[in-house]
Amino acid sequence: MPKIDLSYEQWIDYVFDHTDLPSSQAWYFDHEADWWNPRPEQAVAYLARLFDNPEPLLDRFVDNQVARGLRYLIDNSISNHCVALSDNGVPIDQRVKCIYAMLSLFMRILQPRCPPILSHLDESRGNRLNGVCYMWWDIMPLAAMSKPRNPDPIHDACLAVMRSTLALPNPACQESALHGLGHWARAYPEFTAATIDGYLAANPQLRPELLRYAQAARSGCIQ
């Protein structure tokens, strides 16, 4: 059933306070589950607050719950939350602030909590947070099919977060950034090449598998 309105604290419970269904599927696949669609400006405000200060999640929820909730938020096949980041009815500065806040989530949740494995190789020892980390820019409903004629603050913010995430020490976060840059390489080939070249120069001892992935991302040859 639909919920009428939720405070930020109630929204956190709605998104994260769940266990898996008996089928091991996530709670949002339960057709009888409550659902709630925030207003676009409200969605952006709640997302920005969460991304900027995510540590309280770790005090209340296990990694699997955090991963399920984050997947629910960023995957527009499940919810409309991140669709609001492309809504021109929401002030651009609020949307840009929300995107920049994603870096805090990577630094303070995904960096310390994701085992340092490579998801594109389906390596074991990972957890559900690894899957969310790796697919962040793939399932996030923000994409650049071509470079706009005029600078786009949303694109600039996304690319800046990818570049900063690439500098984190956890290979899982580096792989996430490379994955995103690989998808944006066609629209922003110069930025992608320069960013990945700088990363490779600063990390001469990369695992061969991660080096190959970076080279593929540089030319946009990733899935």
C-alpha positions as CSV (number, residue, x, y, z in Angstrom):
1,M,0.0,0.0,0.0
2,P,1.2,3.5,-0.6
3,K,2.5,5.6,2.2
4,I,1.3,9.2,2.5
5,D,4.5,11.0,3.6
6,L,7.6,10.1,5.4
7,S,10.0,12.1,7.5
8,Y,13.7,11.5,6.8
9,E,14.0,9.1,9.8
10,Q,10.9,7.2,8.6
11,W,12.3,7.1,5.1
12,I,15.5,5.5,6.3
13,D,13.5,2.7,8.0
14,Y,11.4,2.3,4.8
15,V,14.5,1.9,2.7
16,F,16.8,-0.1,4.9
17,D,15.0,-1.8,7.7
18,H,14.1,-5.1,6.0
19,T,15.1,-8.7,5.8
20,D,15.2,-10.7,2.6
21,L,12.0,-12.6,1.5
22,P,11.9,-16.3,2.0
23,S,12.9,-16.7,-1.6
24,S,16.1,-14.7,-0.8
25,Q,14.9,-11.8,-3.0
26,A,15.0,-8.3,-1.7
27,W,12.0,-6.8,0.1
28,Y,11.1,-4.6,-2.8
29,F,10.1,-7.6,-4.9
30,D,7.2,-8.3,-2.5
31,H,4.1,-7.1,-4.2
32,E,2.4,-6.6,-0.9
33,A,5.1,-4.3,0.5
34,D,4.3,-0.7,1.3
35,W,5.7,1.8,-1.3
36,W,6.3,5.5,-1.3
37,N,7.4,7.9,-4.0
38,P,8.8,11.2,-2.7
39,R,8.4,14.5,-4.5
40,P,11.4,15.1,-6.6
41,E,12.8,17.9,-4.5
42,Q,12.2,15.8,-1.4
43,A,14.0,12.8,-2.9
44,V,17.1,14.9,-3.8
45,A,17.2,16.4,-0.3
46,Y,16.9,13.0,1.4
47,L,19.5,11.4,-0.9
48,A,21.9,14.3,-0.3
49,R,21.5,14.0,3.4
50,L,22.0,10.2,3.3
51,F,25.0,10.3,1.0
52,D,26.7,13.1,2.9
53,N,26.3,11.4,6.3
54,P,26.0,7.7,5.8
55,E,27.6,6.3,9.0
56,P,24.4,6.0,11.0
57,L,23.4,3.2,8.6
58,L,26.3,1.1,9.9
59,D,25.0,1.6,13.5
60,R,21.6,0.1,12.7
61,F,21.9,-2.2,9.7
62,V,24.1,-5.0,8.4
63,D,25.9,-4.7,5.1
64,N,23.3,-6.7,3.2
65,Q,20.5,-4.4,4.4
66,V,22.6,-1.3,3.4
67,A,23.3,-2.8,0.0
68,R,19.7,-3.7,-0.7
69,G,18.6,-0.2,0.3
70,L,21.2,1.5,-1.8
71,R,20.3,-0.6,-4.8
72,Y,16.7,0.3,-4.3
73,L,17.6,4.0,-4.3
74,I,19.8,4.2,-7.4
75,D,18.1,1.7,-9.7
76,N,15.3,3.4,-11.6
77,S,13.8,0.0,-12.5
78,I,13.0,-0.3,-8.8
79,S,12.3,3.3,-7.6
80,N,12.2,6.8,-8.9
81,H,14.5,8.4,-6.3
82,C,17.5,9.1,-8.5
83,V,15.4,10.0,-11.5
84,A,14.8,13.3,-9.5
85,L,18.5,14.2,-10.2
86,S,17.4,14.8,-13.8
87,D,14.3,16.7,-12.9
88,N,14.6,20.3,-14.0
89,G,11.9,21.3,-11.5
90,V,14.5,20.7,-8.8
91,P,17.0,23.6,-8.5
92,I,20.3,22.6,-10.2
93,D,22.4,23.5,-7.2
94,Q,20.5,21.0,-5.0
95,R,21.0,18.3,-7.6
96,V,24.7,19.0,-8.1
97,K,25.2,19.0,-4.3
98,C,23.5,15.6,-4.1
99,I,25.8,14.1,-6.7
100,Y,28.9,15.5,-5.0
101,A,27.7,13.9,-1.8
102,M,28.0,10.5,-3.4
103,L,31.8,10.7,-2.9
104,S,31.2,10.7,0.9
105,L,29.2,7.5,0.5
106,F,32.1,5.9,-1.4
107,M,34.7,7.1,1.1
108,R,32.8,6.3,4.3
109,I,30.7,3.2,3.4
110,L,31.9,1.5,0.3
111,Q,35.7,2.1,0.7
112,P,35.9,0.5,4.2
113,R,33.1,-2.1,3.8
114,C,33.7,-3.6,0.3
115,P,36.3,-6.4,0.2
116,P,39.0,-5.4,-2.3
117,I,37.9,-7.7,-5.1
118,L,37.1,-7.1,-8.8
119,S,33.4,-7.6,-9.5
120,H,33.8,-7.7,-13.3
121,L,35.7,-11.0,-12.8
122,D,33.0,-12.3,-10.4
123,E,35.7,-12.9,-7.8
124,S,34.6,-14.5,-4.6
125,R,34.9,-13.0,-1.1
126,G,32.8,-10.0,-2.1
127,N,29.4,-9.1,-0.6
128,R,26.3,-7.3,-1.8
129,L,27.9,-3.9,-1.2
130,N,30.5,-4.9,-3.8
131,G,27.7,-5.3,-6.4
132,V,26.3,-1.9,-5.6
133,C,29.7,-0.3,-5.7
134,Y,30.6,-1.8,-9.1
135,M,27.3,-1.1,-10.7
136,W,26.7,2.4,-9.3
137,W,27.2,4.4,-12.5
138,D,25.7,1.6,-14.6
139,I,22.3,1.5,-13.0
140,M,22.2,5.1,-11.8
141,P,19.8,7.0,-14.2
142,L,22.4,9.5,-15.1
143,A,24.2,9.0,-18.4
144,A,26.0,10.9,-21.1
145,M,25.3,9.6,-24.6
146,S,26.9,12.6,-26.1
147,K,28.7,15.7,-24.8
148,P,26.3,18.7,-24.7
149,R,27.2,21.9,-26.5
150,N,27.3,23.9,-23.3
151,P,28.8,22.7,-20.0
152,D,26.4,20.6,-18.0
153,P,26.8,20.9,-14.2
154,I,25.3,17.5,-13.7
155,H,27.8,15.8,-16.0
156,D,30.6,17.8,-14.5
157,A,29.6,16.6,-11.0
158,C,29.4,13.0,-12.0
159,L,32.8,13.0,-13.7
160,A,34.4,14.7,-10.7
161,V,33.0,12.1,-8.4
162,M,34.3,9.3,-10.6
163,R,37.7,10.9,-10.8
164,S,37.9,11.3,-7.0
165,T,36.6,7.8,-6.4
166,L,39.4,6.5,-8.7
167,A,41.9,7.9,-6.1
168,L,40.5,5.8,-3.3
169,P,42.8,2.9,-2.2
170,N,40.2,0.1,-2.4
171,P,40.4,-1.6,-5.8
172,A,36.6,-2.2,-5.6
173,C,36.1,1.6,-5.6
174,Q,38.6,2.1,-8.4
175,E,36.8,-0.5,-10.5
176,S,33.5,1.3,-9.9
177,A,35.0,4.6,-11.2
178,L,36.6,2.9,-14.2
179,H,33.2,1.2,-14.9
180,G,31.5,4.6,-14.9
181,L,34.2,6.3,-16.9
182,G,34.1,3.5,-19.5
183,H,30.4,4.2,-20.0
184,W,31.0,8.0,-20.3
185,A,34.1,7.6,-22.6
186,R,32.2,8.1,-25.8
187,A,30.8,11.5,-24.7
188,Y,33.9,12.6,-22.8
189,P,36.9,10.9,-24.4
190,E,39.4,13.6,-23.5
191,F,38.4,13.6,-19.8
192,T,38.3,9.9,-19.6
193,A,41.7,9.4,-21.3
194,A,43.4,12.0,-19.1
195,T,41.8,10.7,-15.9
196,I,42.7,7.1,-16.5
197,D,46.2,8.0,-17.8
198,G,46.8,9.9,-14.5
199,Y,45.5,6.9,-12.5
200,L,47.8,4.5,-14.4
201,A,50.8,6.8,-13.9
202,A,50.1,7.0,-10.2
203,N,49.6,3.3,-9.8
204,P,52.4,1.5,-11.7
205,Q,51.9,-1.7,-9.7
206,L,48.3,-2.4,-10.5
207,R,47.0,-6.0,-10.7
208,P,47.2,-7.0,-14.4
209,E,43.4,-7.6,-14.4
210,L,42.7,-4.1,-13.1
211,L,45.2,-2.6,-15.6
212,R,43.5,-4.4,-18.5
213,Y,40.1,-3.1,-17.2
214,A,41.4,0.4,-17.0
215,Q,42.7,0.2,-20.5
216,A,39.4,-1.1,-21.8
217,A,37.5,1.7,-19.9
218,R,39.8,4.3,-21.4
219,S,38.5,3.4,-24.9
220,G,34.9,2.8,-23.7
221,C,35.2,-1.0,-24.3
222,I,33.4,-2.2,-21.2
223,Q,30.0,-3.7,-20.6
